Amino acid sequence: MDKNILRLAIPNIISNITVPLLGMIDMFIVGHLSSELFIGAIAIAVMIFNLMYWSFSFLRMGTSGFTAQAYGAKNHKEVVNILLRSLSVSFIGSALILIFQYFILQVALFFIQGSPEVMNLASEYFQIYVWAAPAVLGMYAFTGWFVGLQDAKTPMYVAISVNIINIVCSLFFVFVLKWELKGVALGSAIAQISGFLICLLVALSKYKNLRQYVGWGFIEKLSDLSAFFKVNSNIFLRTLCIIIVSTFFTSASAKFGDTTLAVNSLMMQLFILFSYMMDGFAYAAEALTGRFVGERNTESLRLLVKRLFVWGIRLTMGFTILYLVFSKGILGLLTDKESVLQMADDYIGWVLLIPIAGFSAFLWDGIFIGMTASKQMRDTMFIAMLSFFAIYYGTKGFLANDGLWFAFIFYLAMRGVVQALIFRKIKHRVGL
């Protein structure tokens, strides 16, 4: 079982780890520009895009779960239909984003209450990067499909290619052409469009044996569409809860001042680094869980869960030690602003709790997605979100930014605890 897990997890870890590393490089670029305002601006711009794109993360998660189950049942036609449904939804969603982009930006800026200078810079980034929306959402669909087919290497190669293009373009636009934040946005947009084209070429060439199943059948059965949208609507609502927490975290940070916003944005890079590492194992959990559910293989599923948590504990120990020793050094690489680094010393202890509190949530998410247990995921996230706001507002008066971090850590832990409690019930629901 360990071999199967690592066969899927390692390529996904490699592809995932390029994302936070890229984010850190973006932070490095803007962290060494003329003002700390650029750090806050890119954090706000990224938050807005998270608000949009995470809303469509069901395209990846729902697609992988359904595809894995169809793969386990050896239903090749359904494997193709799932991809076509997901791509259709991605193109409709991206069209809506482009049509309503001005409205989306204004509403987001209205709720974030940052300084005018930071807001203007964030708007510049948004107005460029938003045009990559069709590529971003299309890659969500392709990535979920590849993972469901037990193919972890293709997303890895695509992610590496995207991030190399992004880094090269951003460095060129910023430091050679002197386009500052606009250069970072344009580099990211070019990279995402390139990534979608690579996914399309790989799907057409590597899986050419599936072309015979391409047709209008993917929309003929309304019952299939109903199941697709029912699961994905629950994942959407679950993701919306994550967006609300993440958005509020950034917005609350901005209210504490530009320096606190910069500190929290940099420290969040350490959370993102850990989360993408754990997502590699979550992707393996999605693919293997879906496959075992499709095969009705109860014993393999039980062993999978056990081994996933063994690997999760190992990673937690490793990252806790890493952050204990090197977190200050990592932040020092991301920015040379002394005011930001000095304030970060006051809150760095919260970083050590991120792996301990968060690892089980990522693993359970992967297992639940593979079982298409989207309703339970939604309910779990709703409970965790309520706990976040209860703790934040309960401690705001005397803990301030420490209270914000305490609420976030508790929210991570709550996700894993609740999912563990309801796992047995879900197993019976899918007949295992």
N, C-alpha and C positions, 0 to 999 in steps of 0.2 A: 504493500500500500504506500509506503514511503516513496518508493520509486515512482509510482503514478502521480503522487502529490507533487514531488519535486520536478517531474517532467513538465508539468503544467505551471507550477509556481515560479520556478526560476526564470523562464523566459518572461513571464508576466512581471516579475520583480524587476528584471532588467529594463523592460519597457516602462513600467510605472515609475521607477526611480529616476528616469530621465525627466519626468514632469516636475517634481519638486526641485531637482537640480537646475532645471531651466528656470524655474521661478526664483531660485537663489541667484542665478546669474543675472536675471532681470533686476533683482534687488541690488546686486553688486553694481550693475551699470548705473541705475538711478541713484544708488547710495553714494556714488562717487561723483555725482554731478554737483552743480553749484549750490544746491539747497536741499535741506531735509524734506521740503515740501513735496519733492518728487516721490519720496518713499510713500507718504500718505496718499498721494494722488494715484499711484499705481495700485495700492491696496484697495482704494475705493472703486477704481475702474474694474479690477478683478472681481470685487464683490458683486458689482452690477452684472457682470457676465456670468458669475456663478448663479445669481438669481435667475437668469434666463436659461442657461445651459443645463444646470442641475435639474431644472424643471422637466427637462427632456431626458434625464438619465435613465428613465424607464426604457428608453430605446435600446440601451446596452444591456441593462439587467434583465428586463423581460425577454429580450431576444435571446440571450444566452440560456436562460432557463428553459424556454420552449424548444429552442434548437437542440439542446442537450437531450431532452426527453424524446424528441423526434429521432435524433441520432441513435439513442439507445434502443428505440423501437424499430430502427432501420426503415423509417418512412422518409425516403429521399424527396418525394414530391413536397411533403410538408416542410422539410428543411428549406427548400427553395422558396416556398410560399411565405414562410416566416420572414425571410430576408426582404422580399418584395413588399410585404406589409410594413415592415419597419422603415424601409427607405421612403415609402410613400408618405408615412407620417412625418418623417424627418424633413422632407422637402416642403410639405404643407406648413409645418411649424416654423421653418426658417423663413418662408415667405411672409408669414405673419410678423415675425421679428423685424424684418426689413421694412415692411409697410408701416409698422407702428414704432419704429426706432426712436423718433423724436419724443413721442409720448412716454415711452419706457424710460428714457434718460431723464426727462423732467420729473417724473414721479419719483424715481430713485433719488435724485438730488434733493428733492423736497423733504424726504424722510431722513436724509443723512445730515445734516447740520454741521458740516465742516467749514473751515475758513474759505472765503471766496477764492483765494489763490489756488488752494487745493482742488476746489470744485471745478475751476476753469481748466486746470491741467487734466483732471480726470475726464472731463468732457472731450478734450482733444483726443485722448487715447480711445475713448468709446467710439467716436465718430469714424475712426479708421478701422478698428478691429471688428466692428459689427458686421462688415461685409464678408467676413469669413463664416458667418452663421450656417449657410448650407453645407459647407465642408465639415464644420465641427459636428453638426447633428448627423450628417451622413456617416462620418467615422464612428459615431456612437453605435449606429446600426451594424456596421461592418464588424466592429470589434466584438460586440456581443455574439454575432453570428460565428465568427472565427473561434471564439472561446467555447461556444456550444458544440462546435465540431471537434473539440479536443485539440484545437490547433492554437497553441500558445506562441509559436515562433513567428507567425505572420504579424500579429499585433506588436511583437517585440521589434521586428525589423522596421515596421512602419513608424513606431514611436521614436526609435533611434534616428531614422531619417528625418522625421519632422523636427526633432529637437536640434539636430545638427544644422539643418537649414535655418531654423529660428535663431540659433546662436550666431551663426555667421552673418546673417542679414542684419540682426540687431546691432552687433558690434560695428559692422560697416556703416550702417545708417547713423548711428549715434556718434561714434568716435572719428569717422572719416568725413561723413557728410554733415555732421553737427546738427542732426535733426532732433536730438534729445528725446523726449518721451514719445513724440510722433514716430521716431525711428524704431523704437521698441514695438509700438503697435503695428507698424507696417511689416516689420520682420515676422511678427507672430501671425499676421493674416496670410502672408505669402506661404509660410510653413504649413498652416492648416489646409490651405487649398492644395498644396503639393501632396500632403498626406492622404487626402480623399482620392486623388487621382491614382496614387500608388495602390490604395485598397481596391479600387475598381479594376485596375490591371491585374492584380493578384487573383481576385475572385474569378475573372474571366479566363485566366490562364491555368491556375492551379486546380480549380474546380470545374474545368470545362466539361467533365463527365456529367455534371448536373444541369447543363444548359438545356437538355432535352425536356426538363420539367418546367421550364420557364413558360408562363402563359398567364391568362387572365383568371385562372382558377383561384388565385390568392384572394380574390374578392367575391367569388361566387357563393361561398358558404357563409351566410350571415352568422351562423352559430360559431364558426371559427373566429370571425371578427369580434363577436361578442365576448368570447373568452379572452381574446388578445387584449381588448380594451378594458375588460374588467380587471384583469391582473395588472395591466399597466396603469390604470387609473389609481389603484391602490398604491403602486410604487410611486406614482406622481405625488399623491398626498403625503406619503412618507418622506419623499424628497423635499416637498414643500416645507415640512417641519424642520428639516436640516437647514434649508435655505433661511428660514425665519431666524433660527438660532445663530447661524453664521453672519447673517446680515445685521442682526441686532448686536452681535459681538463687536463688529466693526463700527457700527453707528455709536454704540456706547463708548467705545474707545475714543472716537472722534470728539465726543462731548467732554472727555477728560483733558483735551488739548492736543495740539499737533504732535508734541513730543511723545505723549502716551500712545497716540495712534501709531506712530512710527515704531515704538517699542513693541507693542502688541502685534503689529504686522510682521516684524522680524521674528518674534518668538513663535508666531503661528507657522512660520516656515519649518520649524522643527517638528511641529505636529504633523504638517503635511508630509514631511519626509518619512516619518514613522507610518502614517496612514497609507501611503502608497506602497511601502514595503509590505504591510499587512494585507493590502488589497491583492498582492500577488497570490497569497494563500487563499484569499477570499475567492478569486477567480478560479483557482483550482477546485475549491469547494463547490462553486456553481456548476462547473463542468462535470465533475465526478458525481455529485449528488444527483443532478439531473439524469445522468446516464444510469445510475443505480436505480433511481425511481422508475425510469423507462423499462429497465430490465427486471424490475420487482425483486431486487437483490438486497434483502434486509441485512444480511450478515456483513456484506461489504460496506453498507452505509454506516452500520454501527462502528466498524473498525475505522472507517474514514474519519468520523467525528472524533474518536479517541486520538488518532495520530495528528489530526489538525491542531488539537489543543496542546499536544506535546511540543509541536513546532512553535505554536504561539507563545508558550511560556519561555522557550529558549530565546526567541526574538525579543521578548519583553525584558528579559535579564540583560541581553546584549545592549539594547538601546538605553536602558536605564544607566548602565555603566558608562556608555558612550557620552550621554548627556551630562552625567556627573563630572566627567573629566574634561570634556571638550566643548560644552555648550557656549561658554563665554568666548572661546576662541573662534567658534563658528560665527557667532554674532559679530565679532570683531572683523571677520573677513567680509561680512555683508555690508558694513558701513564704517566710515571713519569719523562719524559725528560723535564727539565725546559726550555731549549732553544725552544722546540716545543711549549710549553704552553705559553711562553712569546710572541712569534710571533703570535700565534692564537688570542691573545687579539686585534691585529690590524685589524683582518678580521671578528671577530665574529658577527658584525652587519649584514653581508650578510645572515647569517643563519636565522635571523628574517624575511627576505623577502621570504624565500623558500615556506612556506605554502600559503602566500597570492598570490604569482605569479603562483604557480603550481597546486592548487587544481582543478581548472576547467578542465585542460588538462586531468587529470586522469579520471574524470567523463565522459567527451566527448569521450575519447578513448573507454571506456566500451560501451557507447551507439552506437558508430559507428561500433564497432566490432559485436555487436548483430544484427545490420542491414546489416552486411557484406559490409559496405561502405568503402572498403579498398582503392579505388582510391582516395577518398577525404582525407582519413587519410594520404596517401602518399604525396599528394600535400601540405597539411597543414604542415607536418613535413619538407618538402623541404623548404618552406618559412621560417619556424622558424630557420632552420639550417643556411640559408643564413644570417638571421638577427644576429645570434650568431657571425659568422665570420666577418661581417661588423662592428659590435661594437667592437669586440676584436682588430682587426687590426686598427680601427679608434682611439682607446684609448691606444694602447699598449705603445706608446712612452712616455706618461706622467702618466698613471695609473698603468701599470705593472700588478701585481696580482689582484689589485682592479678592473682593467679593465676586467680581465678574469672572475671574479665573477659577475660583472655587465652584461657582455655578456651572462652568463649562466642564470641569473635571467630573463633577457629580453626574452631569448629563451623560457623559461618555460611559461611566460605570453603570448607570441605570439601564442603558440600552442592552448591555450584555446580560445583566442579571435577569431582566424580565424575559428576554428571549430564551435563556436557559430554562426558566420555569415552565414555559409553554411548549418546549420542543417535543416532549413525549406525546402531547395531544395532537400535534401536527402529524407525527409519524402515523398514528392511527387513521387520521383523515385521508391520507393518500394510500391507505391499505398496506402499510408495512409494519 
